[in-house]
């Protein structure tokens, strides 16, 4: 460790969930940080997010328990339903049962609400922590420090954490592997006011409709005021420019024609209210994340399909553990190596499990004479306590 390590800030590229959780954990431990966001204003895209007990446990460790529950819904029951008939294919209890079993609830909320909660918590500890309009343009490091080049200027720190998403500039600078690749899934996402629905009393409060190579997830957010809706389809290739665009209402209707009336009500409301079409992109697993004083977290390290509902949870866990490692291990290189030893297997295993579960539900023979129950993935992730994990130097 250099003589200036103790005073120099930890630099974080990306002010999404992973980067902000890292920043908050470090600030709570008394470690200075600067967070660099390429956008000119803080605005979290994406509709809503599910937080399983492991994610809630991690956020609670950052002092967010009360604020989180103030903006989140607590679903009681989840079911998988047939796309055409609405018949139940599988179901499980959430609510009190999950909280009794894992000690923390399962919560659902708008992604923007979670993002704002994290921003406020970071700025309460360090009002000038965030630097906006700071797209990463280059980096360099030596035995003493990391130099980060951004559109907002050049900055020096004791370490750099790349939390800048699946199209990470930090990952590209470290590993030079090119861009992400299309995974074969497209998603349509939107938040629909309950007043727009012909069938507002939809039960259970969380449901996944399964169709041939397609699915629809819906759950309520912001109390009883709105419904988060995400529809998935498997396609051969992504032909749109970029990775997100306003949805074509007719394409949405055509892709999901013939669905049950209650599900169709959601599609029609999405078409009226506006939705976004997203190509889901991923990357091959890296053999390592760390290079010297620089490492990766969240989608920059291990982009993940959403079919386990663990994408945000992995970003949150990453941030909590990275902050603990950097605050608890004196040498920066050792701290990043400690983080990677503790984190690599869990993150990459969860990515593989999500891939496999996506294939299971999108290949389920829903139109067979007797399709049988959908294989329900177990809850292997829920027991994990990233805040209590011993640091292994």
C-alpha positions as a Markdown table, in Angstrom:
| # | Residue | x | y | z |
|---|---|---|---|---|
| 1 | Unk | 0.0 | 0.0 | 0.0 |
| 2 | Unk | 1.3 | 3.5 | -0.8 |
| 3 | Unk | 1.5 | 6.2 | 1.7 |
| 4 | Unk | -1.4 | 8.0 | 0.2 |
| 5 | Unk | -3.8 | 5.0 | 0.0 |
| 6 | Unk | -5.5 | 5.8 | 3.3 |
| 7 | Unk | -6.5 | 9.3 | 2.1 |
| 8 | Unk | -7.2 | 8.7 | -1.6 |
| 9 | Unk | -10.8 | 8.0 | -2.6 |
| 10 | Unk | -12.1 | 4.8 | -4.1 |
| 11 | Unk | -13.3 | 5.6 | -7.6 |
| 12 | Unk | -16.5 | 4.0 | -8.8 |
| 13 | Unk | -17.6 | 4.1 | -12.4 |
| 14 | Unk | -21.3 | 3.9 | -12.7 |
| 15 | Unk | -24.1 | 5.2 | -10.4 |
| 16 | Unk | -26.5 | 2.3 | -10.8 |
| 17 | Unk | -27.5 | -0.1 | -8.0 |
| 18 | Unk | -24.1 | -1.8 | -7.7 |
| 19 | Unk | -22.1 | 1.3 | -7.7 |
| 20 | Unk | -24.3 | 3.2 | -5.3 |
| 21 | Unk | -24.4 | 0.2 | -2.8 |
| 22 | Unk | -20.6 | 0.1 | -2.9 |
| 23 | Unk | -20.4 | 3.9 | -2.4 |
| 24 | Unk | -22.8 | 3.8 | 0.5 |
| 25 | Unk | -21.1 | 0.9 | 2.2 |
| 26 | Unk | -17.7 | 2.6 | 2.0 |
| 27 | Unk | -19.0 | 6.0 | 3.2 |
| 28 | Unk | -20.6 | 4.3 | 6.2 |
| 29 | Unk | -17.2 | 2.8 | 6.9 |
| 30 | Unk | -15.5 | 6.2 | 6.7 |
| 31 | Unk | -13.8 | 5.5 | 3.3 |
| 32 | Unk | -13.9 | 8.5 | 0.8 |
| 33 | Unk | -15.4 | 7.8 | -2.6 |
| 34 | Unk | -16.2 | 9.5 | -5.9 |
| 35 | Unk | -18.9 | 8.0 | -8.2 |
| 36 | Unk | -18.7 | 8.8 | -11.9 |
| 37 | Unk | -21.9 | 8.6 | -14.0 |
| 38 | Unk | -21.9 | 9.1 | -17.7 |
| 39 | Unk | -25.5 | 10.4 | -17.8 |
| 40 | Unk | -26.0 | 14.1 | -17.4 |
| 41 | Unk | -28.8 | 13.5 | -14.9 |
| 42 | Unk | -29.5 | 10.7 | -12.5 |
| 43 | Unk | -32.4 | 8.7 | -14.0 |
| 44 | Unk | -32.8 | 4.9 | -13.5 |
| 45 | Unk | -34.3 | 3.1 | -16.5 |
| 46 | Unk | -36.2 | -0.1 | -16.3 |
| 47 | Unk | -39.6 | -0.6 | -14.8 |
| 48 | Unk | -39.5 | -2.4 | -11.4 |
| 49 | Unk | -37.4 | -4.8 | -9.4 |
| 50 | Unk | -38.0 | -7.8 | -7.1 |
| 51 | Unk | -35.9 | -8.1 | -4.0 |
| 52 | Unk | -35.6 | -11.6 | -2.5 |
| 53 | Unk | -34.7 | -12.0 | 1.2 |
| 54 | Unk | -31.0 | -12.1 | 0.4 |
| 55 | Unk | -31.2 | -8.7 | -1.3 |
| 56 | Unk | -33.3 | -7.2 | 1.5 |
| 57 | Unk | -30.9 | -8.6 | 4.1 |
| 58 | Unk | -28.0 | -6.8 | 2.2 |
| 59 | Unk | -29.8 | -3.5 | 1.9 |
| 60 | Unk | -30.8 | -3.6 | 5.6 |
| 61 | Unk | -27.1 | -3.9 | 6.4 |
| 62 | Unk | -26.6 | -0.5 | 4.7 |
| 63 | Unk | -29.1 | 1.1 | 7.1 |
| 64 | Unk | -32.0 | 1.2 | 4.6 |
| 65 | Unk | -34.5 | -1.1 | 6.3 |
| 66 | Unk | -37.2 | 1.5 | 7.1 |
| 67 | Unk | -36.8 | 3.6 | 4.0 |
| 68 | Unk | -37.0 | 0.4 | 1.8 |
| 69 | Unk | -40.2 | -0.9 | 3.3 |
| 70 | Unk | -41.8 | 2.5 | 3.0 |
| 71 | Unk | -41.6 | 2.4 | -0.8 |
| 72 | Unk | -41.9 | -1.4 | -1.5 |
| 73 | Unk | -44.8 | -3.9 | -1.8 |
| 74 | Unk | -44.8 | -7.2 | 0.1 |
| 75 | Unk | -46.4 | -9.8 | -2.1 |
| 76 | Unk | -48.4 | -12.6 | -0.5 |
| 77 | Unk | -48.5 | -15.3 | -3.2 |
| 78 | Unk | -47.0 | -16.1 | -6.6 |
| 79 | Unk | -48.3 | -18.4 | -9.3 |
| 80 | Unk | -47.4 | -19.6 | -12.8 |
| 81 | Unk | -50.5 | -19.5 | -15.1 |
| 82 | Unk | -51.3 | -20.9 | -18.6 |
| 83 | Unk | -51.1 | -18.1 | -21.2 |
| 84 | Unk | -54.4 | -19.1 | -23.0 |
| 85 | Unk | -56.6 | -20.5 | -20.2 |
| 86 | Unk | -55.3 | -18.7 | -17.1 |
| 87 | Unk | -55.1 | -22.1 | -15.3 |
| 88 | Unk | -52.6 | -22.4 | -12.5 |
| 89 | Unk | -49.5 | -24.4 | -13.3 |
| 90 | Unk | -47.7 | -23.9 | -10.1 |
| 91 | Unk | -47.9 | -21.6 | -7.0 |
| 92 | Unk | -46.0 | -20.8 | -3.8 |
| 93 | Unk | -46.5 | -18.6 | -0.8 |
| 94 | Unk | -44.5 | -15.4 | -0.2 |
| 95 | Unk | -45.4 | -12.9 | 2.4 |
| 96 | Unk | -45.3 | -14.1 | 6.0 |
| 97 | Unk | -44.1 | -17.6 | 5.0 |
| 98 | Unk | -40.9 | -16.3 | 3.3 |
| 99 | Unk | -40.2 | -13.9 | 6.1 |
| 100 | Unk | -40.5 | -16.6 | 8.7 |
| 101 | Unk | -38.3 | -19.0 | 6.8 |
| 102 | Unk | -35.5 | -16.5 | 5.8 |
| 103 | Unk | -35.9 | -13.8 | 8.4 |
| 104 | Unk | -36.4 | -11.1 | 5.7 |
| 105 | Unk | -39.4 | -10.4 | 3.4 |
| 106 | Unk | -39.6 | -10.6 | -0.3 |
| 107 | Unk | -40.2 | -7.0 | -1.6 |
| 108 | Unk | -41.2 | -5.5 | -5.0 |
| 109 | Unk | -40.8 | -1.8 | -6.0 |
| 110 | Unk | -40.1 | 0.5 | -8.8 |
| 111 | Unk | -36.5 | 0.5 | -9.8 |
| 112 | Unk | -36.5 | 4.3 | -9.8 |
| 113 | Unk | -37.7 | 4.3 | -6.2 |
| 114 | Unk | -34.8 | 2.0 | -5.1 |
| 115 | Unk | -32.3 | 4.1 | -7.1 |
| 116 | Unk | -33.5 | 7.3 | -5.5 |
| 117 | Unk | -33.3 | 5.8 | -2.1 |
| 118 | Unk | -29.7 | 4.9 | -2.7 |
| 119 | Unk | -28.8 | 8.3 | -4.2 |
| 120 | Unk | -30.3 | 10.1 | -1.2 |
| 121 | Unk | -28.4 | 7.8 | 1.3 |
| 122 | Unk | -25.1 | 8.4 | -0.5 |
| 123 | Unk | -25.6 | 12.2 | -0.7 |
| 124 | Unk | -26.7 | 12.4 | 2.9 |
| 125 | Unk | -23.2 | 11.2 | 3.8 |
| 126 | Unk | -21.2 | 13.0 | 1.0 |
| 127 | Unk | -23.2 | 15.6 | -1.0 |
| 128 | Unk | -20.6 | 15.9 | -3.7 |
| 129 | Unk | -19.9 | 12.1 | -4.1 |
| 130 | Unk | -21.5 | 11.9 | -7.5 |
| 131 | Unk | -19.9 | 13.3 | -10.7 |
| 132 | Unk | -22.4 | 13.5 | -13.6 |
| 133 | Unk | -21.6 | 13.7 | -17.3 |
| 134 | Unk | -18.5 | 11.7 | -16.6 |
| 135 | Unk | -18.3 | 9.0 | -19.3 |
| 136 | Unk | -15.2 | 6.9 | -18.8 |
| 137 | Unk | -12.7 | 7.5 | -21.6 |
| 138 | Unk | -9.6 | 5.7 | -20.3 |
| 139 | Unk | -7.7 | 4.5 | -17.2 |
| 140 | Unk | -4.1 | 3.9 | -16.1 |
| 141 | Unk | -2.6 | 2.5 | -12.9 |
| 142 | Unk | 0.7 | 1.9 | -11.2 |
| 143 | Unk | 1.8 | 0.7 | -7.8 |
| 144 | Unk | 0.6 | 4.0 | -6.1 |
| 145 | Unk | -2.8 | 4.9 | -7.7 |
| 146 | Unk | -5.4 | 4.6 | -10.4 |
| 147 | Unk | -5.9 | 7.4 | -12.9 |
| 148 | Unk | -9.4 | 7.6 | -14.4 |
| 149 | Unk | -10.0 | 9.7 | -17.5 |
| 150 | Unk | -13.6 | 10.9 | -17.9 |
| 151 | Unk | -15.5 | 13.4 | -20.0 |
| 152 | Unk | -15.6 | 15.5 | -16.8 |
| 153 | Unk | -11.9 | 15.4 | -16.2 |
| 154 | Unk | -9.1 | 13.3 | -14.8 |
| 155 | Unk | -9.3 | 11.8 | -11.3 |
| 156 | Unk | -6.9 | 9.8 | -9.1 |
| 157 | Unk | -7.8 | 7.2 | -6.5 |
| 158 | Unk | -6.6 | 4.2 | -4.5 |
| 159 | Unk | -8.8 | 1.8 | -6.4 |
| 160 | Unk | -11.3 | 1.8 | -9.3 |
| 161 | Unk | -14.5 | -0.3 | -9.3 |
| 162 | Unk | -16.2 | -0.8 | -12.7 |
| 163 | Unk | -19.9 | -0.8 | -12.0 |
| 164 | Unk | -20.8 | 0.6 | -15.4 |
| 165 | Unk | -23.1 | -2.1 | -16.7 |
| 166 | Unk | -23.1 | -4.7 | -19.4 |
| 167 | Unk | -21.4 | -2.3 | -21.9 |
| 168 | Unk | -18.7 | -1.4 | -19.3 |
| 169 | Unk | -15.9 | 0.9 | -20.5 |
| 170 | Unk | -13.8 | -0.3 | -17.5 |
| 171 | Unk | -14.2 | -3.9 | -18.5 |
| 172 | Unk | -13.3 | -3.1 | -22.1 |
| 173 | Unk | -10.2 | -1.2 | -20.9 |
| 174 | Unk | -9.1 | -4.2 | -18.7 |
| 175 | Unk | -10.0 | -7.1 | -20.9 |
| 176 | Unk | -10.5 | -5.7 | -24.4 |
| 177 | Unk | -13.0 | -8.4 | -25.4 |
| 178 | Unk | -15.4 | -6.4 | -27.6 |
| 179 | Unk | -19.1 | -5.7 | -26.9 |
| 180 | Unk | -21.9 | -7.9 | -25.4 |
| 181 | Unk | -23.9 | -10.4 | -27.4 |
| 182 | Unk | -27.6 | -10.8 | -27.8 |
| 183 | Unk | -28.9 | -13.7 | -25.7 |
| 184 | Unk | -31.9 | -14.6 | -27.8 |
| 185 | Unk | -34.5 | -12.9 | -25.5 |
| 186 | Unk | -36.4 | -9.7 | -26.0 |
| 187 | Unk | -38.4 | -8.0 | -23.3 |
| 188 | Unk | -41.3 | -5.4 | -23.3 |
| 189 | Unk | -41.4 | -3.5 | -20.1 |
| 190 | Unk | -43.9 | -1.0 | -18.8 |
| 191 | Unk | -45.7 | 0.3 | -15.7 |
| 192 | Unk | -49.5 | 0.5 | -16.1 |
| 193 | Unk | -51.8 | 2.5 | -13.8 |
| 194 | Unk | -54.5 | 0.3 | -12.3 |
| 195 | Unk | -57.1 | 2.7 | -13.7 |
| 196 | Unk | -56.1 | 1.6 | -17.2 |
| 197 | Unk | -57.1 | -2.1 | -16.6 |
| 198 | Unk | -60.4 | -3.7 | -17.3 |
| 199 | Unk | -59.5 | -6.4 | -14.8 |
| 200 | Unk | -57.8 | -4.5 | -12.0 |
| 201 | Unk | -58.4 | -7.1 | -9.3 |
| 202 | Unk | -55.8 | -9.6 | -10.5 |
| 203 | Unk | -54.9 | -12.5 | -8.3 |
| 204 | Unk | -52.5 | -13.6 | -7.0 |
| 205 | Unk | -50.6 | -10.4 | -6.6 |
| 206 | Unk | -47.6 | -11.8 | -8.4 |
| 207 | Unk | -47.9 | -14.0 | -11.5 |
| 208 | Unk | -46.1 | -15.4 | -14.5 |
| 209 | Unk | -48.1 | -16.4 | -17.6 |
| 210 | Unk | -46.3 | -19.1 | -19.7 |
| 211 | Unk | -46.7 | -19.4 | -23.4 |
| 212 | Unk | -44.9 | -21.0 | -26.3 |
| 213 | Unk | -41.4 | -19.5 | -26.1 |
| 214 | Unk | -42.9 | -16.5 | -24.3 |
| 215 | Unk | -43.8 | -15.4 | -20.8 |
| 216 | Unk | -45.4 | -12.5 | -19.0 |
| 217 | Unk | -44.5 | -11.3 | -15.5 |
| 218 | Unk | -46.8 | -8.9 | -13.6 |
| 219 | Unk | -46.8 | -7.5 | -10.0 |
| 220 | Unk | -48.1 | -4.4 | -8.3 |
| 221 | Unk | -45.9 | -1.5 | -7.3 |
| 222 | Unk | -46.4 | 1.7 | -5.4 |
| 223 | Unk | -49.1 | 0.2 | -3.2 |
| 224 | Unk | -52.2 | -0.5 | -5.2 |
| 225 | Unk | -51.7 | 2.2 | -7.8 |
| 226 | Unk | -49.7 | 0.6 | -10.6 |
| 227 | Unk | -48.8 | -2.8 | -12.2 |
| 228 | Unk | -45.3 | -3.6 | -13.4 |
| 229 | Unk | -45.5 | -5.7 | -16.6 |
| 230 | Unk | -42.7 | -7.5 | -18.3 |
| 231 | Unk | -43.2 | -9.7 | -21.4 |
| 232 | Unk | -40.5 | -12.0 | -22.8 |
| 233 | Unk | -40.1 | -13.7 | -26.1 |
| 234 | Unk | -37.3 | -15.8 | -27.6 |
| 235 | Unk | -36.2 | -14.6 | -31.0 |
| 236 | Unk | -33.4 | -15.4 | -33.4 |
| 237 | Unk | -31.7 | -12.1 | -33.5 |
| 238 | Unk | -31.9 | -8.5 | -32.4 |
| 239 | Unk | -32.2 | -6.1 | -35.4 |
| 240 | Unk | -33.1 | -2.8 | -33.7 |
| 241 | Unk | -30.5 | -0.1 | -33.3 |
| 242 | Unk | -29.3 | 0.1 | -29.8 |
| 243 | Unk | -30.6 | -2.2 | -27.0 |
| 244 | Unk | -33.7 | -0.4 | -26.0 |
| 245 | Unk | -36.4 | 1.5 | -28.0 |
| 246 | Unk | -40.1 | 2.5 | -27.6 |
| 247 | Unk | -42.3 | -0.5 | -28.2 |
| 248 | Unk | -44.3 | -0.8 | -31.4 |
| 249 | Unk | -47.9 | -1.4 | -30.0 |
| 250 | Unk | -48.9 | -3.6 | -33.0 |
| 251 | Unk | -45.8 | -5.8 | -32.7 |
| 252 | Unk | -46.6 | -6.2 | -29.0 |
| 253 | Unk | -50.2 | -7.3 | -29.8 |
| 254 | Unk | -49.1 | -9.6 | -32.6 |
| 255 | Unk | -46.4 | -11.3 | -30.6 |
| 256 | Unk | -48.9 | -12.1 | -27.8 |
| 257 | Unk | -52.1 | -12.6 | -29.7 |
| 258 | Unk | -54.5 | -15.3 | -28.4 |
| 259 | Unk | -53.6 | -14.9 | -24.7 |
| 260 | Unk | -56.1 | -15.1 | -21.9 |
| 261 | Unk | -58.4 | -12.0 | -21.5 |
| 262 | Unk | -56.8 | -11.0 | -18.2 |
| 263 | Unk | -53.3 | -11.2 | -19.7 |
| 264 | Unk | -54.4 | -9.5 | -22.9 |
| 265 | Unk | -55.7 | -6.7 | -20.8 |
| 266 | Unk | -52.2 | -6.0 | -19.6 |
| 267 | Unk | -50.8 | -6.1 | -23.2 |
| 268 | Unk | -53.5 | -3.7 | -24.4 |
| 269 | Unk | -52.8 | -1.3 | -21.5 |
| 270 | Unk | -49.0 | -1.4 | -22.2 |
| 271 | Unk | -49.7 | -0.6 | -25.8 |
| 272 | Unk | -51.8 | 2.4 | -24.8 |
| 273 | Unk | -49.6 | 3.7 | -22.0 |
| 274 | Unk | -46.3 | 3.2 | -23.7 |
| 275 | Unk | -43.7 | 0.5 | -23.1 |
| 276 | Unk | -40.1 | -0.1 | -24.0 |
| 277 | Unk | -38.7 | -3.0 | -26.0 |
| 278 | Unk | -35.3 | -4.3 | -24.7 |
| 279 | Unk | -32.9 | -6.7 | -26.2 |
| 280 | Unk | -31.3 | -8.8 | -23.4 |
| 281 | Unk | -27.5 | -8.9 | -23.9 |
| 282 | Unk | -24.9 | -10.8 | -22.0 |
| 283 | Unk | -21.2 | -11.7 | -22.0 |
| 284 | Unk | -19.2 | -14.8 | -21.6 |
| 285 | Unk | -17.8 | -15.3 | -18.0 |
| 286 | Unk | -14.4 | -13.8 | -17.4 |
| 287 | Unk | -11.8 | -15.9 | -15.8 |
| 288 | Unk | -11.0 | -13.1 | -13.4 |
| 289 | Unk | -12.4 | -9.6 | -12.6 |
| 290 | Unk | -9.4 | -7.9 | -10.9 |
| 291 | Unk | -6.4 | -6.4 | -12.6 |
| 292 | Unk | -4.2 | -4.7 | -10.1 |
| 293 | Unk | -6.1 | -1.8 | -8.4 |
| 294 | Unk | -9.2 | -2.2 | -10.6 |
| 295 | Unk | -12.0 | -4.7 | -10.4 |
| 296 | Unk | -15.6 | -5.2 | -11.7 |
| 297 | Unk | -19.0 | -5.6 | -10.1 |
| 298 | Unk | -22.6 | -6.0 | -11.2 |
| 299 | Unk | -23.4 | -6.4 | -14.8 |
| 300 | Unk | -19.9 | -5.2 | -15.7 |
| 301 | Unk | -18.6 | -8.4 | -14.2 |
| 302 | Unk | -21.4 | -10.9 | -14.6 |
| 303 | Unk | -24.4 | -9.8 | -16.6 |
| 304 | Unk | -27.4 | -11.9 | -15.8 |
| 305 | Unk | -30.8 | -12.8 | -17.3 |
| 306 | Unk | -33.8 | -11.9 | -15.2 |
| 307 | Unk | -35.4 | -15.3 | -14.8 |
| 308 | Unk | -34.5 | -15.9 | -11.2 |
| 309 | Unk | -35.4 | -12.4 | -10.0 |
| 310 | Unk | -31.8 | -12.1 | -8.7 |
| 311 | Unk | -30.3 | -9.5 | -11.0 |
| 312 | Unk | -30.6 | -6.6 | -8.6 |
| 313 | Unk | -29.8 | -8.8 | -5.7 |
| 314 | Unk | -26.5 | -9.8 | -7.2 |
| 315 | Unk | -25.6 | -6.1 | -7.8 |
| 316 | Unk | -26.6 | -5.2 | -4.2 |
| 317 | Unk | -24.6 | -8.1 | -2.7 |
| 318 | Unk | -21.6 | -7.2 | -4.9 |
| 319 | Unk | -21.7 | -3.6 | -3.6 |
| 320 | Unk | -22.0 | -4.6 | 0.1 |
| 321 | Unk | -19.1 | -7.1 | -0.1 |
| 322 | Unk | -16.9 | -4.9 | -2.2 |
| 323 | Unk | -17.3 | -2.1 | 0.4 |
| 324 | Unk | -16.6 | -4.5 | 3.2 |
| 325 | Unk | -13.4 | -5.8 | 1.5 |
| 326 | Unk | -12.0 | -2.4 | 0.7 |
| 327 | Unk | -12.8 | -1.1 | 4.2 |
| 328 | Unk | -11.6 | -4.2 | 6.0 |
| 329 | Unk | -8.4 | -5.2 | 4.1 |
| 330 | Unk | -5.5 | -2.7 | 4.2 |
| 331 | Unk | -3.8 | -3.4 | 0.9 |
| 332 | Unk | -5.9 | -2.6 | -2.2 |
| 333 | Unk | -4.7 | -5.5 | -4.3 |
| 334 | Unk | -5.4 | -7.9 | -1.4 |
| 335 | Unk | -8.8 | -6.4 | -0.8 |
| 336 | Unk | -9.9 | -6.8 | -4.4 |
| 337 | Unk | -8.5 | -10.4 | -4.5 |
| 338 | Unk | -10.4 | -11.1 | -1.3 |
| 339 | Unk | -13.6 | -9.8 | -2.8 |
| 340 | Unk | -13.1 | -12.0 | -5.9 |
| 341 | Unk | -12.4 | -15.1 | -4.0 |
| 342 | Unk | -15.5 | -14.7 | -2.0 |
| 343 | Unk | -17.8 | -13.5 | -4.8 |
| 344 | Unk | -16.8 | -15.3 | -8.0 |
| 345 | Unk | -18.4 | -18.6 | -7.5 |
| 346 | Unk | -21.7 | -17.3 | -6.1 |
| 347 | Unk | -22.2 | -14.8 | -8.9 |
| 348 | Unk | -21.3 | -17.0 | -11.8 |
| 349 | Unk | -23.3 | -19.9 | -10.4 |
| 350 | Unk | -26.4 | -17.7 | -10.1 |
| 351 | Unk | -25.9 | -16.5 | -13.7 |
| 352 | Unk | -25.9 | -20.1 | -14.8 |
| 353 | Unk | -28.9 | -20.9 | -12.7 |
| 354 | Unk | -30.9 | -18.0 | -14.2 |
| 355 | Unk | -29.9 | -19.1 | -17.7 |
| 356 | Unk | -31.2 | -22.6 | -17.0 |
| 357 | Unk | -34.4 | -21.5 | -15.4 |
| 358 | Unk | -35.2 | -19.2 | -18.4 |
| 359 | Unk | -34.8 | -22.2 | -20.7 |
| 360 | Unk | -37.0 | -24.3 | -18.5 |
| 361 | Unk | -39.9 | -21.9 | -18.4 |
| 362 | Unk | -39.7 | -20.9 | -22.1 |
| 363 | Unk | -39.5 | -24.5 | -23.3 |
| 364 | Unk | -42.3 | -25.8 | -21.1 |
| 365 | Unk | -44.8 | -27.7 | -23.2 |
| 366 | Unk | -47.8 | -25.5 | -22.2 |
| 367 | Unk | -49.9 | -26.7 | -25.1 |
| 368 | Unk | -49.3 | -30.4 | -24.6 |
| 369 | Unk | -52.4 | -32.4 | -23.6 |
| 370 | Unk | -51.0 | -32.7 | -20.1 |
| 371 | Unk | -48.2 | -30.2 | -19.7 |
| 372 | Unk | -47.8 | -30.9 | -16.0 |
| 373 | Unk | -46.6 | -28.4 | -13.4 |
| 374 | Unk | -43.8 | -26.1 | -14.4 |
| 375 | Unk | -40.6 | -27.1 | -12.6 |
| 376 | Unk | -40.1 | -24.5 | -9.9 |
| 377 | Unk | -36.6 | -23.4 | -9.3 |
| 378 | Unk | -35.6 | -23.7 | -5.6 |
| 379 | Unk | -34.6 | -20.7 | -3.5 |
| 380 | Unk | -31.0 | -21.5 | -3.2 |
| 381 | Unk | -30.0 | -17.8 | -3.2 |
| 382 | Unk | -32.2 | -16.7 | -0.4 |
| 383 | Unk | -30.2 | -17.9 | 2.6 |
| 384 | Unk | -27.1 | -15.9 | 1.7 |
| 385 | Unk | -25.9 | -13.2 | 4.1 |
| 386 | Unk | -23.3 | -11.1 | 2.3 |
| 387 | Unk | -23.0 | -8.7 | 5.3 |
| 388 | Unk | -22.1 | -11.6 | 7.7 |
| 389 | Unk | -19.8 | -13.5 | 5.3 |
| 390 | Unk | -16.3 | -13.7 | 7.0 |
| 391 | Unk | -13.6 | -11.8 | 5.0 |
| 392 | Unk | -11.0 | -14.3 | 3.9 |
| 393 | Unk | -7.7 | -12.6 | 3.3 |
